[in-house]
Amino acid sequence: MDVLVVGAGPAGLTLGIALASRGVAVRVVDQADAFFGGSRADGIMPRTLEVFADLDVLDPVLANGDLGTLMRAYKGDEVVWEGEMSTPVDPTPSTPYPNIWMVPQFRTEEILRTRLASLGVEVEMRTALVDFTQDDDGVTATLSTGERVRVRYLVGADGGRSTVRKKLGIPFPGETDEATTVLFADARIDGITRDHGRVWPIGDGGAGVVPLAGTDLFVVTARPPTDAAEPIRDYLQRTITEASGRDDIVVREVTWHTTWRSNTRLAERFRDGRVFLIGDAGHVHPPTGGQGMNTGIQDAYNLGWKLAAGSDILLDSYEPERMKAARAALDLATQLLEKHRRGDADAHVRGPEVQGLTLNYRDGLLSRDDREHPGATVAGDRAPDAPVTVDGNAVRLFDLFHGPHWTLLAFGTSIPRHDFGDAVRAYRIVDPDGHARAAYDMADGTLALVRPDGYLGLVTTSADRVADYWATVTGQSRP
Ligand SMILES: Cc1cc2nc3c(=O)[nH]c(=O)nc-3n(C[C@H](O)[C@H](O)[C@H](O)COP(=O)(O)OP(=O)(O)OC[C@H]3O[C@@H](n4cnc5c(N)ncnc54)[C@H](O)[C@@H]3O)c2cc1C
């Protein structure tokens, strides 16, 4: 076995797919008795949608969600505020999925599990990681079933309370604010329409009721109950009736609920030898800005192809690239939480900063740009989409990137003669409408090598440097 992934939340499932689709022998274990059934992270960011397209799960994700609904704040019957979290925009040639897409987390996990199973990997439930040791050649893990597993790499995707992180002794500094708590519940409710979400604020309390995409449920937010003995349905009924002043809204059933505590933490390291942390195991966020799950999925997508290749420089690049991303996501979520605490009028509004499209690895170990006069897009940036012509056929760059290979784009120059086999696919870009040139801003004679995870690794004018770079980074012999 090559890799043991501990935890089958969104991060662990994404990593399982990224590995299994490359033919890596992987097991994904989870200590839970049953699959997770709550809405939790229901906002999928544009960059995550691009990742999902590459992992072949975009269609079911789009089929099971929506763009989110209009929100209205009420005082009694009167609407005192109305707006959208973000205003939907049309796709552009460089950004085919520009909007946040709402899907409940349990549905996203179900879709990822189905894709993983189609690659021959079933999640092993009721199987906890209990302990592990590592040496130069691998990791020996002990599972709650009594089994001992020997793998080349172990990945902790085991959430905020990560056993893997604790066993490694990696500190998890940050803040838990017991005073900032919110009850989140998924409920079946009669008496209200699904055409918009409702908030009835009362002081720092009240209630919110928002339709949950792709289901007949609503997500209810309220202050957590103080009487633990009161059934949760009764508590929500009472709270909504009091906040709305309406007695025609009936809470019929509560399918999931949790009390969220403000918890903002970042692990000091994401790696110890052959053991890696991804997702909440490495960083926990306030839900403001919808960064938690999305950042974890990006961690997995960043690590998958590197574990499959296994070269030192690729594995070394994981922690600095993703630490920077996690810091940025935590800062953003914290700023938005402060806006909510202050009661800013635009606290519900989300701008492009939450979408993940501008995140880059410019100062990362894998980014090299040897042009004297780089344009606006440089090594380390996300490689944008564009409609282009290849061998007389109209294609999208994202179609050329789709799959486990690297992609070499030749702008106004011929493709190098080096034989990379199928590991690197090279295309001379013919750009009839100028979209690729607009997105990449690269002069004639430029070669851009796109990593398997869709970021620009090398930008150069020398074919030899492409061969050198690729051999160095992957640890393969120079073509
Ligand atoms: C109320 C709420 C709203 C949120 N809203 C958003 C949002 O809108 N957008 C967003 O991006 N994020 C949001 N989040 C955060 C998001 O839910 C998490 O970031 C995400 O679930 C983390 O995924 P993960 O795979 O890293 O970990 P988890 O989903 O926590 O999964 C970890 C898994 O590991 C398993 N496990 C734990 N220990 C072991 C062990 N020893 N052995 C085996 N298995 C183990 C657990 O059973 C679990 O299944 C929200 C969170 C909450 C609570």
PDBQT file of the ligand as one rigid body, heavy atoms in Angstrom, charges set to zero:
ROOT
HETATM    1  C1  LIG A 501     -21.452  25.278  11.032  1.00  0.00    +0.000 C 
HETATM    2  C2  LIG A 501     -20.311  25.196  10.058  1.00  0.00    +0.000 A 
HETATM    3  C3  LIG A 501     -20.389  25.860   8.850  1.00  0.00    +0.000 A 
HETATM    4  C4  LIG A 501     -19.321  25.779   7.939  1.00  0.00    +0.000 A 
HETATM    5  N1  LIG A 501     -19.419  26.445   6.750  1.00  0.00    +0.000 NA
HETATM    6  C5  LIG A 501     -18.413  26.356   5.846  1.00  0.00    +0.000 A 
HETATM    7  C6  LIG A 501     -18.527  26.941   4.541  1.00  0.00    +0.000 A 
HETATM    8  O1  LIG A 501     -19.538  27.549   4.192  1.00  0.00    +0.000 OA
HETATM    9  N2  LIG A 501     -17.477  26.781   3.680  1.00  0.00    +0.000 N 
HETATM   10  C7  LIG A 501     -16.350  26.068   4.014  1.00  0.00    +0.000 A 
HETATM   11  O2  LIG A 501     -15.441  25.963   3.168  1.00  0.00    +0.000 OA
HETATM   12  N3  LIG A 501     -16.225  25.501   5.233  1.00  0.00    +0.000 NA
HETATM   13  C8  LIG A 501     -17.231  25.609   6.151  1.00  0.00    +0.000 A 
HETATM   14  N4  LIG A 501     -17.134  24.965   7.349  1.00  0.00    +0.000 N 
HETATM   15  C9  LIG A 501     -15.926  24.197   7.649  1.00  0.00    +0.000 C 
HETATM   16  C10 LIG A 501     -15.955  22.803   7.023  1.00  0.00    +0.000 C 
HETATM   17  O3  LIG A 501     -17.101  22.100   7.413  1.00  0.00    +0.000 OA
HETATM   18  C11 LIG A 501     -14.677  22.066   7.432  1.00  0.00    +0.000 C 
HETATM   19  O4  LIG A 501     -13.580  22.893   7.133  1.00  0.00    +0.000 OA
HETATM   20  C12 LIG A 501     -14.528  20.731   6.666  1.00  0.00    +0.000 C 
HETATM   21  O5  LIG A 501     -15.472  19.785   7.064  1.00  0.00    +0.000 OA
HETATM   22  C13 LIG A 501     -13.141  20.161   6.936  1.00  0.00    +0.000 C 
HETATM   23  O6  LIG A 501     -12.979  19.008   6.149  1.00  0.00    +0.000 OA
HETATM   24  P1  LIG A 501     -11.880  17.924   6.538  1.00  0.00    +0.000 P 
HETATM   25  O7  LIG A 501     -12.028  16.853   5.512  1.00  0.00    +0.000 OA
HETATM   26  O8  LIG A 501     -10.578  18.568   6.733  1.00  0.00    +0.000 OA
HETATM   27  O9  LIG A 501     -12.302  17.402   7.984  1.00  0.00    +0.000 OA
HETATM   28  P2  LIG A 501     -13.671  16.808   8.547  1.00  0.00    +0.000 P 
HETATM   29  O10 LIG A 501     -14.809  17.139   7.657  1.00  0.00    +0.000 OA
HETATM   30  O11 LIG A 501     -13.732  17.209   9.975  1.00  0.00    +0.000 OA
HETATM   31  O12 LIG A 501     -13.460  15.231   8.449  1.00  0.00    +0.000 OA
HETATM   32  C14 LIG A 501     -12.555  14.567   9.293  1.00  0.00    +0.000 C 
HETATM   33  C15 LIG A 501     -12.917  13.094   9.308  1.00  0.00    +0.000 C 
HETATM   34  O13 LIG A 501     -11.895  12.397  10.027  1.00  0.00    +0.000 OA
HETATM   35  C16 LIG A 501     -12.497  11.400  10.808  1.00  0.00    +0.000 C 
HETATM   36  N5  LIG A 501     -11.557  11.071  11.892  1.00  0.00    +0.000 N 
HETATM   37  C17 LIG A 501     -11.194  11.836  12.944  1.00  0.00    +0.000 A 
HETATM   38  N6  LIG A 501     -10.264  11.201  13.694  1.00  0.00    +0.000 NA
HETATM   39  C18 LIG A 501     -10.033  10.004  13.105  1.00  0.00    +0.000 A 
HETATM   40  C19 LIG A 501      -9.181   8.899  13.402  1.00  0.00    +0.000 A 
HETATM   41  N7  LIG A 501      -8.345   8.889  14.463  1.00  0.00    +0.000 N 
HETATM   42  N8  LIG A 501      -9.213   7.814  12.585  1.00  0.00    +0.000 NA
HETATM   43  C20 LIG A 501     -10.035   7.777  11.495  1.00  0.00    +0.000 A 
HETATM   44  N9  LIG A 501     -10.866   8.810  11.181  1.00  0.00    +0.000 NA
HETATM   45  C21 LIG A 501     -10.852   9.901  11.964  1.00  0.00    +0.000 A 
HETATM   46  C22 LIG A 501     -13.816  11.997  11.265  1.00  0.00    +0.000 C 
HETATM   47  O14 LIG A 501     -14.762  10.992  11.597  1.00  0.00    +0.000 OA
HETATM   48  C23 LIG A 501     -14.229  12.813  10.028  1.00  0.00    +0.000 C 
HETATM   49  O15 LIG A 501     -15.078  12.075   9.172  1.00  0.00    +0.000 OA
HETATM   50  C24 LIG A 501     -18.175  25.039   8.278  1.00  0.00    +0.000 A 
HETATM   51  C25 LIG A 501     -18.104  24.360   9.495  1.00  0.00    +0.000 A 
HETATM   52  C26 LIG A 501     -19.158  24.426  10.381  1.00  0.00    +0.000 A 
HETATM   53  C27 LIG A 501     -19.086  23.694  11.695  1.00  0.00    +0.000 C 
ENDROOT
TORSDOF 0
